[in-house]
Amino acid sequence: MHAQSIEYETVAENATPDVSPVLYVLPSPSVDDPPAEPVRADASAPLLRPDDLGVTRGDGIFETINAVGGRPQALEAHLARLQRSAAMLELPAPALDMWRRAVQHAVAAHPPVPELLLKLVMTRGVEGSGRCSGWVVAFPNSDFSRERAEGIAVLTLDRGYPADVMTTAPWLLQGAKTLSYALNMAALRHVRALGADDAVFVSSDGQVLEGPNSTIVAKLGHRFVTPPNDLGILAGTSQARLFEWAQRRGMSAAYDRLTVDDLHRADTLWVCSSGRQAVPVRSLDGVPRTWDADLHAAALAHLLTA
């Protein structure tokens, strides 16, 4: 274990290359639409009508994919999650072939950068139209090298829901990746105002859930653990790739319930997301933490492969 003895300032996102985004609009985002190829559009021009339900209600879904070396990571897992989110919102099923093509076109059209983020968005469309809106936009990922190397400060926040909310109140759409992110952004603003970098939500009955835009992974001995999806949290794509890597190295990986005490006793604690991949937690609720720097470096090197 390697202790981190330096006190760090709150980490800010570093500047990205000045490269214009690449936008592809999907005339046929759902299987209900007549098939039509994605069309490149001007990313600086207006795209949505003001009465699109994605704008007025946050009624839609999205995915964010990192592409390294021109190759989208976990593309099929992201498309499957997009499909699950659509089903939970009772949206028409996404036309996955069209989304796949739009992603491939956007990657090919964008100038080479070390890491490229692709945001896939599907809304319920203009109110009363019965047609969904969909697009893929590609832009350079932020430089997360400092966070990946030095770790981040995390605070736990009460989600205000019990652990079984997914079954007792399915209309809350826990476990769907929706455009309704106001609460998630409010949580991030709250912890950053307190000098931290990120948050991890905890259920009202003490179960660790997820971050506002991330998955939590704890290494407890030779066991990698993340909370199960039946707690109403998203299935993590970067976390799944981390689990596959750990299992190939002879360690076990499990979806199991965790408490905040479990997080404090973890050998290494990661926050995983498509953009950051995996960043270690250097403090939890103000308590300094250590992590296995060699293990983290090896895991990160794997996650950053194409």
Stockholm file with secondary structure:
# STOCKHOLM 1.0

chainA/1-306         MHAQSIEYETVAENATPDVSPVLYVLPSPSVDDPPAEPVRADASAPLLRPDDLGVTRGDGIFETINAVGGRPQALEAHLARLQRSAAMLELPAPALDMWRRAVQHAVAAHPPVPELLLKLVMTRGVEGSGRCSGWVVAFPNSDFSRERAEGIAVLTLDRGYPADVMTTAPWLLQGAKTLSYALNMAALRHVRALGADDAVFVSSDGQVLEGPNSTIVAKLGHRFVTPPNDLGILAGTSQARLFEWAQRRGMSAAYDRLTVDDLHRADTLWVCSSGRQAVPVRSLDGVPRTWDADLHAAALAHLLTA
#=GR chainA/1-306 SS CBCCCSCCCCCCCBCCCCCCCEEEECSCCBTTSCCCCCEEECTTSCCSCTTBHHHHTCCEEEEEEEEETTEETTHHHHHHHHHHHHHHTTCCCBCHHHHHHHHHHHHHHSCCCSEEEEEEEEECCBTTTCCCEEEEEEEECCBCHHHHHHCEEEEEEECSSCTTHHHHCGGGCTTCCBSCCHHHHHHHHHHHHTTCSEEEEECTTSCBCCBTTBEEEEEETTEEEECCGGGTCCCCHHHHHHHHHHHHTTCEEEECCCCHHHHHHCSEEEEEETTTEEEEEEEETTEECCBCHHHHHHHHHHHTCC
#=GC SS_cons         CBCCCSCCCCCCCBCCCCCCCEEEECSCCBTTSCCCCCEEECTTSCCSCTTBHHHHTCCEEEEEEEEETTEETTHHHHHHHHHHHHHHTTCCCBCHHHHHHHHHHHHHHSCCCSEEEEEEEEECCBTTTCCCEEEEEEEECCBCHHHHHHCEEEEEEECSSCTTHHHHCGGGCTTCCBSCCHHHHHHHHHHHHTTCSEEEEECTTSCBCCBTTBEEEEEETTEEEECCGGGTCCCCHHHHHHHHHHHHTTCEEEECCCCHHHHHHCSEEEEEETTTEEEEEEEETTEECCBCHHHHHHHHHHHTCC
//
